[in-house]
Amino acid sequence: MTSMERCVPPMNADERTTLESWLDFYRGSLAAKCVGLSDEQLRTASVLPSELTLLGLVQHAAEVERNWFRRVLTGEQAPPIFGPRDHPDGHDGGFEISPQSSHLAATDIWQNEIAQAR
């Protein structure tokens, strides 16, 4: 995974710089939470009864990038990545992890969606 810098965004910048800086800050925050953890740890919910996992969050982050930047802003008909292909909106997926899910694959997909967004 390409490490993402987690720099504090400038507090007095133009609108685009502010938006891009905060997006990168939060992207870096999620990436930093995953550093050094095994796939098993990334698949484990931190607090039961919640089923939310860091791997699910990475997958969901890829879906969010795709939804906002490709579907909403450019009108592209991009199918969901992790959710059912026939889901009408496709932007809420990713939280569920399958036996085939891996951090490396999810991160590669997420990084690709970030690159598309940029």
C-alpha positions as CSV (number, residue, x, y, z in Angstrom):
1,M,0.0,0.0,0.0
2,T,1.2,3.5,-0.7
3,S,1.4,5.3,2.6
4,M,-0.8,8.3,2.8
5,E,0.5,11.4,4.6
6,R,-1.7,12.5,7.4
7,C,-0.9,16.2,7.5
8,V,-3.1,18.7,9.2
9,P,-4.9,20.6,6.5
10,P,-4.3,24.4,6.2
11,M,-6.8,26.4,8.2
12,N,-6.8,29.4,5.8
13,A,-6.8,28.2,2.2
14,D,-9.0,28.4,-0.9
15,E,-12.0,26.2,-1.2
16,R,-10.4,23.5,-3.4
17,T,-7.2,23.3,-1.4
18,T,-9.3,23.0,1.8
19,L,-11.5,20.2,0.3
20,E,-8.6,18.2,-1.1
21,S,-6.6,18.6,2.1
22,W,-9.3,17.4,4.4
23,L,-10.2,14.5,2.1
24,D,-6.5,13.4,2.2
25,F,-6.4,13.9,6.0
26,Y,-9.3,11.5,6.5
27,R,-8.1,9.1,3.9
28,G,-4.8,9.0,5.7
29,S,-6.5,8.6,9.1
30,L,-8.2,5.4,7.9
31,A,-5.1,4.1,6.2
32,A,-3.1,4.7,9.4
33,K,-5.5,2.7,11.5
34,C,-4.8,-0.3,9.3
35,V,-1.0,-0.2,9.4
36,G,0.7,-3.2,11.0
37,L,-2.5,-5.2,11.4
38,S,-3.0,-8.7,10.0
39,D,-5.9,-9.5,7.7
40,E,-7.4,-11.4,10.6
41,Q,-7.3,-8.3,12.8
42,L,-8.7,-6.1,10.1
43,R,-11.6,-8.6,9.8
44,T,-12.4,-8.5,13.5
45,A,-15.1,-6.2,14.8
46,S,-13.6,-4.1,17.6
47,V,-16.7,-4.0,19.8
48,L,-19.5,-6.5,19.8
49,P,-22.4,-6.7,18.9
50,S,-21.2,-4.4,16.0
51,E,-20.0,-6.2,12.9
52,L,-18.1,-3.1,11.7
53,T,-14.5,-3.9,10.8
54,L,-11.5,-1.9,9.5
55,L,-11.5,-4.0,6.3
56,G,-15.2,-3.2,5.8
57,L,-14.4,0.5,6.3
58,V,-11.7,0.3,3.6
59,Q,-14.0,-1.4,1.2
60,H,-16.8,1.2,2.0
61,A,-14.3,4.0,1.5
62,A,-13.7,2.7,-2.0
63,E,-17.5,2.7,-2.6
64,V,-17.8,6.2,-1.3
65,E,-15.0,7.5,-3.5
66,R,-16.7,5.9,-6.5
67,N,-20.1,7.2,-5.6
68,W,-19.3,10.8,-5.0
69,F,-16.6,11.4,-7.6
70,R,-17.7,9.1,-10.4
71,R,-21.4,8.8,-10.1
72,V,-22.5,12.0,-8.5
73,L,-20.0,14.5,-9.9
74,T,-19.4,13.0,-13.4
75,G,-22.6,11.0,-13.9
76,E,-20.7,7.9,-14.8
77,Q,-22.7,4.6,-14.6
78,A,-20.1,2.9,-12.5
79,P,-21.4,-0.3,-10.8
80,P,-20.9,-1.1,-7.1
81,I,-17.5,-2.6,-6.3
82,F,-18.4,-4.8,-3.3
83,G,-22.2,-4.7,-3.2
84,P,-24.8,-6.4,-5.4
85,R,-24.5,-5.2,-9.0
86,D,-28.3,-4.7,-9.1
87,H,-28.5,-2.4,-6.1
88,P,-30.1,0.8,-7.5
89,D,-27.8,3.3,-5.7
90,G,-24.7,1.1,-5.1
91,H,-23.2,3.6,-2.7
92,D,-23.8,1.9,0.7
93,G,-21.9,-1.3,0.1
94,G,-18.6,-2.5,1.2
95,F,-19.1,-3.1,4.9
96,E,-19.7,-6.8,4.5
97,I,-16.6,-8.9,4.0
98,S,-16.4,-12.2,2.3
99,P,-13.9,-15.0,2.8
100,Q,-12.1,-13.8,-0.4
101,S,-11.8,-10.2,0.9
102,S,-8.3,-9.0,1.7
103,H,-6.8,-5.8,2.9
104,L,-4.3,-5.7,0.0
105,A,-7.0,-6.1,-2.6
106,A,-9.4,-3.6,-0.9
107,T,-6.6,-1.1,-0.5
108,D,-5.6,-1.4,-4.1
109,I,-9.2,-0.8,-5.2
110,W,-9.5,2.1,-2.8
111,Q,-6.3,3.7,-4.0
112,N,-7.5,3.3,-7.6
113,E,-10.8,5.1,-6.7
114,I,-8.8,7.9,-5.1
115,A,-6.7,8.2,-8.2
116,Q,-9.8,8.4,-10.3
117,A,-11.2,11.1,-8.0
118,R,-8.1,13.2,-8.3
